[in-house]
Amino acid sequence: MFIFPKRFLKIGKEERVYVKIIIRYYGLIREKIGVKEEKIDVEGDSTLQDITDFLTRRWKHHLEELIKNNPAIFLNGRSIFLLNSLKSRVTEGSVIEVIPLYMGG
């Protein structure tokens, strides 16, 4: 796991803590967006819901159909369904993996 120093941003009297997380994409999602892995800074109190909302807005025009199929999401190697679902908080160096679920007939 990668460990990055915490970053601080002072806005007026308010100080915000940012942490770096890693997002890995697999399968058709990776193919559509052309990104295997990215490191992004997020606010220290961010949840998986915050991250998935951000990713949905960011990649929507590329992934609209795939996003509707609710890809499998893992946080540090564990399915979000085994954790606290999308309410789970990310921490410094968290790894989020986004894996498309394939449907066929």
N, C-alpha and C positions, 0 to 999 in steps of 0.2 A: 504494500500500500504506500502511496505517496503521501508525504507529510509536507504541508506548506505553511508558512507563517501566516498568522491571522493579519488581516488588513483592517485598518480603521478609517472611517470617513467622518469628519466632523461637519455637521450641518447646523449652523447656528450654535445653540447650546446642546444640541443633541449629537451624541456620538453613536455611530452604527458600526457594528462588527460584520465584516464580510469573510466568508470562508470559500476556499476553492474546492470544487467538486469535479468529478470526472464522469462524463456521460459516454457510454459505448452503444453503438447502433449495430444491429445484426440483420442479415438476410435482405429482404426486399427494401426495408427501410434504409439500410446503408446504401443500397444500390440507387434508390431514388434521390437521396439527398447528397450523395457523394462524399459523405463524412463517416469515417470509421470511429473516431473518438475525438472528443473535445473537452477542454478544461474551461470551466466558467466560474466566475465569482458570483456568489449569491449572498443575500443577507443571512446572518448567522442563525436567525430563528425560522428559516424557510422550511416548509414541509414538502413532501413529495407532491402534494396537490399543487403547490406553488410552482414547482419545477415542471410538472406535466402541463399546467396551464400555459406556462411560458413556451414550452416546446410545441404545443398545439398551435399557438399563435405564430410562432417563428416558422414552422415548416408546413403550415396548413395547405398552402397552394401546391406543395409537392406531395403531400401525404393524406389528403382528405379522406380517401377511401380506406387507407390502412388504419388511420386513427379511429374511424368508425368501428373497426373490428377489435378495438381494445387490445392493444399489444400487451404481452406479458412484461411486467416491470419488476426488476430485482434491485434491491438496495443491499450493497455489500454481500452479494451472493445469495441473498434470501428473498424469496417471493414476497411481494408486499402483502399477500394474503396471510402469510405467517407472522407478519409484523402487525403494526397498528394501521394497516391499509395505507391510504393516502395521507393520513394524519401523522405518519412517521416523520420525524425531523432529520434533516441532513446535518452532518458535522464535517469538520475539516477533513478532506481527503476521501469523503464518501464516493463510492462508485455506483452509478446507476446504469443498469443495462436495460435496453429497450429491444425486445424481441417480438417480431410480428407473429401472429397466430395465423396459420394458413388454413383456409377452408376449401373444401372441394366437394365434388359430387361424383 
